[in-house]
Amino acid sequence: MPRTDNDSWDLATSVGATATMVAAGRAVASKANQPLIDDPFAEPLVRAVGIEFLARWANGDIDAADIDGPDDVWGLQRMADLMGARTRYFDAFFRDAMDAGIRQAVILASGLDARAYRLQWPAGARVFEIDQPEVIRFKSATLADLGARPTADLREVAIDLRQDWPAALQAAGFDPAAPSAWIAEGLLAFLPADAQDRLLDNIAELSTPGSRVAAEIFGNRPGEDGEQVPDVIGLAAQRWRAHGFEVELADLRYDVERNDVATYLNQHGWQTQRQTINELFAANGIPEIPSSADFFNADTYYCTAIRPA
């Protein structure tokens, strides 16, 4: 079902199901022969949500080779590869921020992210997770049932990002006078263009010099004829629907003209660095997406930014 301005979801429906899919990818990536990450919470969280296809993929009952087509540019294996590399990227971002003395971390649209439980945070670190109340409640209760305990001072901010989340964040103990580190992982494509700008503006208003932000920016490249190239993620999702995963991924994004994130941050006083999806793959020993491929997300990149003094 296409998005609407006031839609809502849990972790088995709409945008929430993408968080579960991402967690399933992290579970599979954690079991690779030479894993880039170790997320012991991903698989039990996915099982608890109850989407059978994703649970079976996460626990190894589904082999990507049995689902993906031999010539597919994108599929389950690529998804697991990306989740390993992407998760490692944002993990390193937080570690670098903490090494620089930052003690406030904010995870926007946290979903089933378990960084507050699996990373080794320094003394005094405070991690804020922002997501819809139902998502926060589910993850917190599931992890408690597993006996998991946060490795930082975890502050859950149960609010929709379309509401006044900056006020809720500060009410939870966030100090805008202290440096902070923010991530928007797998989020921005699910926001309208104006909402993306408001999110970045709000981050800037709450970020003192020395603060950092990292984001994933989905590509939206036109073909040589100026038309949108085939959405291979949507094509892969057709295969997944045949195995019981009913979410229509193409309906969940806002594929609209929007400001380029790195450019927007630079224009507002941040200093940015970019890494393309293929550069991320290459840095992690993952085969790159062929340059000849008509790939909807070929221009996806990862951006880190620092607010200078």
URTAKA-V731881 format. One record per helix or strand of 2 or more residues. SS is the DSSP state (A for helix, B for strand). FROM is the first residue (numbers start at 0). LEN is the number of residues. Records with the same first field share a line. If there is no record, write none. Layout:
SS->FROM-LEN + FROM-LEN
//
This chain:
A->13-17 + 41-8 + 51-7 + 63-4 + 75-24 + 114-4 + 132-13 + 164-7 + 187-3 + 192-13 + 231-10 + 248-3 + 260-7 + 276-7
B->103-5 + 125-6 + 152-6 + 180-4 + 211-6 + 269-7 + 300-7
//
